[in-house]
């Protein structure tokens, strides 16, 4: 590898990896109602970048050696299965170790993070392998294509599993949870395997895949991803309206809460609460209360009673903030 090739490789990777990180942060930001803790999102991204590639590589080698599989079977079938399992493990760890995961949007965010983390490492490996005999332009093109296409497929496939895991979390029955998990994993593997199959067939001189198929397939996958994100966010908005309306009926919060908190543009305005720092805290408490109530409704009776204690604590914190503001306003009127 010449110094020019090394320069191209480093420059390309300095473009690729930050871009993937920016995409993760953008998806995290779009989860506007109940954003996941950023350190968990970063941790899942690192799982995808560091742990998942190691597990999948050793797993593929072991399975291929045990079953005597050739390169085609490993690339098209074994690889997608083991890679998706390795990435899915990172998202499942969040569910096991954290109380923050509670809906399909969370799963989509974590799935995107783990998928793009895996893609960042894969970009490095493939670029190092393919840049040796390439010119500067060829190296840059390799990384740009992988960033735009292959990285997106990893994000989409893992997001499919993450979203399904979110639906499994909301299911009351064990059978429903198993069905959602199975559908999510099958969908992730199918998308990944289909992509690998198209790539493998492109390298075969006997098979020609029309360019039109790529033009239709890849944007369609990304469009489905955006559609899923929009649908999940709309679902969260509906949950906020329903659950907070109940809190108004219980006299826990005033009526204006339902008109402000479920709507992002209204929530970021300053006219519903005077102090910005308190406004942010109160909005988070109200959204967390709504989503915790929604999650508790789907828990078995024994677990729901224990989880209800957190709901009581959130109500107490919200009442304290609202009463404090009411007292301040009354003092101002008196003065």
N, C-alpha and C positions, 0 to 999 in steps of 0.2 A: 504494500500500500504506500503510495507516494505521499509526500507532505500535502499536496493539493487535495488528494482523496481524504486525508485525515481532517483537513480544514473543512471540507465539504460535509464530512460525517458529523463533526462536532457542531458545525453551524446548523445542520439539519435537525440534529437532536435538541439543540438549544431552542429551536423553533417548535418542534413537535411536542416535547414533554410539557413545557409551559402552556401550550395550546390545550392539551388534554386536561391539565389542571384547571384552566380557565373554564372549560366546558363543565367540569364537575361543580365548580363554584357557581356557575350560572344556573345549573339545575337545582342546586341547593338553595339559591336565592329565590327561585320561582316557587318553592314550597313556602308560600307566603304566610300561611295561617299558623303552622306549628313546625317551624324549622327544627331539624335535628341538630343536636350539639355538633359543632364543627369538628371537634377533636375526634368524634366517632366516625364522621365522614372521612376525615383524613386517615384514621386508622384502617378503615375498610379499603380505601385507595391503596394504602401500603400493603395490606394483605394481598390485594390483587397484583401488586407490582413485585412483591418479594416472596411470599409464601406460596401462593397459588401456582406460579410457574414451576417452582421446585417440585411440588407434589404432582403436578400433571406430567412433568418430564419423566420423573422416576416411575410414575404409574404407567405411562405409555410404554416405557422400556420394559418394565416387568411383564405387562400383559402381552406385549408383542413377543417377548422371549418365551413366555409360557405357552402361548397358543400358536406360535410360529407364523405370526401375521406379517404380511408384506407391507411396503410403504403405502400402497393405496388404501388398504384397510385402516392403517394407523391414522393417516391424514384425514380420511373422509369419515370414519366411524369412531375409532377408539379415542382419537384426540379430542373431538368435540364432547364426547361423554365425560371423559376424565377432567377436561378443562372446565366444563360447566359445573361439575361436582366440586372441584377445588375452589372455584369462585363462589359458588353457593354456600360453601362452608363458612366463608367470611361473613356473609349476610346473616346466616343462622346464628353465628356467635353473638351478633348484636342483639338478636331476640332473646338469647339465653342469658347474656350477661348484663343487659341494660333494660330499663323500664321505659325507654323513650320510644320504642318501636310500637306503633299501634294502628297503622292503616296502610292501604296500598301505596299511597304517595311516598311514605317513608321507604317502602320496599323498592320503589322505582329509583329513589335518590341513592340508596345504598347499592342497588344493582348497577346503576350507572357508574358509581365511584369504583366499585371493584372491577367492573369490565374495562374501564379506561386505565386503571392501574395496571391490569394485565396487559393491555395494549401498549402501554408505555415501555414495559420490559420487552415485549415481543418486537416492537419497533427497533429497539437497540440490538437485539439478537439478529434479526433478519438483515438489518443494515450492515452490521459488522460482517455477516456472512456473504452479503452480496456486493459490498462496495470495493472488494479487492481489485477486481478487474474492470471496474466501471470508471467512467470519467466523472468529473465533478457534477455535470448536469444529470448524469444517470443516477448518481447517489442521491442528489436532491429530489429527483423525480420519484425514486423508490420510497423515500420517507414521506413525501407529500401524499403519494397515492395510498400508502398504508395508513397514514393519519386520517385521511378523508374517508376511506372505505373500510379497511379492516378494523380500525379502532371503533368505528361506528357500529360494526356488526357485534363486536364484543359488548359494547354498551347496550345495544338493543336486546341481545340474547339474555344478558344478565338482568336487565331491567324487567324482562318478561317473568323471570323467576321471582325477582323481588316483589313485583306487583302481585303475583299469585300467592306469595308468602304472606303479603298483607291481607289478602282475602281469607287465607287460612287462619290468620290470627283473629279475624272477626267472626269466624264460624264457631258455633256453640258445640257442634257434634264432632266427635273424633273422625267419623267417616268422611264428613265434608272437608275437614282439614287435610286428610290424606288425599282426597281427590284434587284439591287445589294444589297441593305440593307436587303431585304426580303430573298434573297438567302443566304447571310452571316449568318443571324440569324437562318434560318432553318437548314443550314449545321452545325452550332455550336451546336444547340439543338439535332440534329440527332446523332452526334458523342457522345455527353455527355449522351443522353438517351440510346443509344446502349450499351455504357460501363456500365451504371448502371443496365441495363437489364441483361447483362451477369453476373455481380456480384450477382444480386438478384437470378438468376436461379442457380448459383453455390451453394447457401445455401439451395436450395430445394432438398430433397432426391429423388423426383420423376424425376428430370431432371439432366442429366449429360452432361456437355459441354466438348467436347474433348479438351485435352490439345493442340492438333495441331491447333485448332482454335485460341487459345491465341497466340501461337507461330507465326502464320501468321498475325493475326489482329494487334497486338501491333507494331511490327516492321514496318508493312506496313504504319501505321499512321505516325510514326516518319519519315519514308522514304519520304512520301508525304510532310511532313513539310519541310524537307531539300530540296526537289525538288522545292517547292514553293519559298523558300528563294533564291535558286540559280537562278530560273527564274526571280524573281523580281530584283535581282542584275544585271543580264544580261540586263534586260529592262532599268535599270538606266544607265548602261554603254552606251547603244545605244542612250538614250536621250542626254547624255553628248556629244557624238560624233556629233550628228545631230545639236544640238543647238550651240555648240562651233564652228562648221564649218561655220555656218551662221555668227557668230561674226568675224571670220577671213575674210569672204567676205565683211563684213561691215567695215573692217579695224579697228575694236575695239581692237583685240588682234593679236599677231603674229601667224604664222602657227604652230610653235612648240607646242602651247597650245593643239591642237587636238591630237598630238602624245603623250602627257604626261598625262594630267589630267584625261582622261577616264580610265586609266590603273593604278591600285593600286601600283604595283611594280615599275613602272616608276615614279609615283608621290612621292614615299617615298625616292627616290634617291636624292642625293645632287647636281647633275651636272647641273640641269636645273635652279637652283636659288641658289645664294651663301649663303644667311643667312637663317638659319633654321626657326626662328620665322616668318620672312616675308614669307617664302615658305609656311608655314602652313596657314597663313592668306590669301594669294593669292589663294591657292587651294580652300579654303572654299568660297571665293568670287566668283570664277569661277564656282564652282559646284552650288552654290546658284543661280547665274545668269541663268545657264542652266535650272535648275528645275523650277525657277519662270517663265521663258519664256514658258516652256512647260505647266505649269498650267494656265497661262494667256490665252493661245490659246483656252482653254476649258471653259472660263468664258463668260457670256453674255456681249454684247458690252459695256453697261454702267459700269459694274464692271471691265472689262478689261482695260478701259481707266484709271481708278483710280489705278489699280494694276500696270499699266505700269510705273507709277512714281517711283516705287521701282526698276524697271529694269534700268531706267535712272540713278538712284543713284548708283546702283551697277556698271554700266559701268563707271561712273565718278571715283569711287574709284579704279577700276582696271586700268584705264588709268593713274591715278596719280601714282600708284605703278610702272607700267611699264615704264613710262616716267622718274621717279626718278632713276630707275635702269639703264636706257639708258644713262642718264646724268652722273652717276657715272662711267660707263664703258668708256664713251668718255673722261672724265677727266683723268682716268687712262692711256688711250692711249696717251693723250697729254703729261702727265708727263713722 
